[in-house]
Amino acid sequence: MSAPAMPLVAASMVRRAAANGTPAVSTAALTPMTGGAVPISPAERRARIAKVQTLMARRRIGALLLDTGSSLDYFTGIQWHSSERTTAAIIPARGEVIIVTPAFEEPSVRETLAVPADVRVWNEDESPFLRIVEGLRDRGIRAGAVAVEATMRFFIIDGVRNSSKNYEIVAGDPLIRACRMIKSAAELALMQIANDVTLAALRHLHGRIERGMSADDLAAIVNAATTTLGGSPEFALTLLNEASAYPHGSHRPQSVADGSVILMDCGCTVHGYQSDISRTWVFGEANGRQRKLWSTVKRGQEIALETAKIGVPACALDDAVRRYYESEGFGPGYKLPGLSHRTGHGIGLDGHEPAYLVRGDATPLEAGMCFSDEPGIYIPGEFGIRLEDCWHMTDGGPKLFTGLAKSIDDPV
């Protein structure tokens, strides 16, 4: 469960801690782990484009429009920020990709462009939406369905509509999901390295926590270790004491004391592909209640994995975990104390991707799908336990990127 985009003390400290000075604990003993990481090849990106073009042709969709973000990166390699100035890609059902971008940004956009493309620029006094419509027409798409992702910003959709009334804007998510949900061997290899880095960073932290440390201190240690190990820190959500009972933290500052519950939810990227690992333990000696809850969550993780089989709907994993938790007195359903969030989420270039291990998601499991496994239990006003590992589906069953935690005393 990656950190949310909200100004919580425990979550917002993640990037500040990495940027605002040297952590108290040295990383001199760590060595980089990403030297063998191989970025996605241009050939693989071209194959992705060919696949989505085939899907569009079957569904009589003329083109797929992509805004800045992970799907733009997935298909074209372009890594670009969102702003009021439109940079977008047109993937036509037939023909070469077209990139539309501000004229003064063209050299920078080309730096990460990894596929053959016709780059068309617009100046500050010109309309990017007219460039998009011209691009569609030049690929023979004068009317009909044009697909967009649900995340495409409205002003771009509205601008294209106002520039031409000939196009029907349709949902592009089914096209993108059909490509992105199934990971290639190259993608899995990058995710494996990212998960290895994050687990190593958590191990580095585990034996170096001292009484009185703040959430910021712990996050700074993890982020510094992640950087030294070769990953790009993405989040280091640190929940201490009562804050651990709230999946994304609390505004109240917390510090480490004897008996403190420490919940770390951390991730990094390697060539864009993400990890997401949670570990929970106790500073000092855990009491019986903490041990019991930890063991229950560990069993929840195991049940999710035992339920995962080719063709089984994603929701079945969530259902199985909740049945067990209810038998242990939690819930029912999503009620607290218990598991208030989904059992897991897809992961890849984004920290959260379809499909989701949640009630109602009937997506059948296929080889190559990647998920988190994080059936935490939270007791408001007291503490929570979350254990999280990522895994991918194979024909023979689920395969973990990292082994499950052994015990509350040996969590990493």
Sequence and secondary structure as in RCSB ss.txt:
>XXXX:A:sequence
MSAPAMPLVAASMVRRAAANGTPAVSTAALTPMTGGAVPISPAERRARIAKVQTLMARRRIGALLLDTGSSLDYF
TGIQWHSSERTTAAIIPARGEVIIVTPAFEEPSVRETLAVPADVRVWNEDESPFLRIVEGLRDRGIRAGAVAVEA
TMRFFIIDGVRNSSKNYEIVAGDPLIRACRMIKSAAELALMQIANDVTLAALRHLHGRIERGMSADDLAAIVNAA
TTTLGGSPEFALTLLNEASAYPHGSHRPQSVADGSVILMDCGCTVHGYQSDISRTWVFGEANGRQRKLWSTVKRG
QEIALETAKIGVPACALDDAVRRYYESEGFGPGYKLPGLSHRTGHGIGLDGHEPAYLVRGDATPLEAGMCFSDEP
GIYIPGEFGIRLEDCWHMTDGGPKLFTGLAKSIDDPV
>XXXX:A:secstr
    SS  HHHHHHHHHHHSS  SS  TT   S TT     HHHHHHHHHHHHHHHHHHTEEEEEE SSHHHHHH
H       SS  EEEEESSS EEEEEEGGGHHHHHHH  S EEEEEE TTS HHHHHHHHHHHTT  SEEEEE T
TS HHHHHHHHHH SSEEEEE HHHHHHHHSS  HHHHHHHHHHHHHHHHHHHHHHTT  TT BHHHHHHHHHHH
HHHHT EEEEEEEEEGGGGGSTT  SS  B  TT EEEEEEEEEETTEE  EEEEEESS   HHHHHHHHHHHHH
HHHHHHH  TT BTHHHHHHHHHHHHHTT  STT SSB  S SEEE SSSSSEEEEESTT   B  TT EEEE  
 EEETTTEEE  BEEEEEETTEEEESS     SSS  
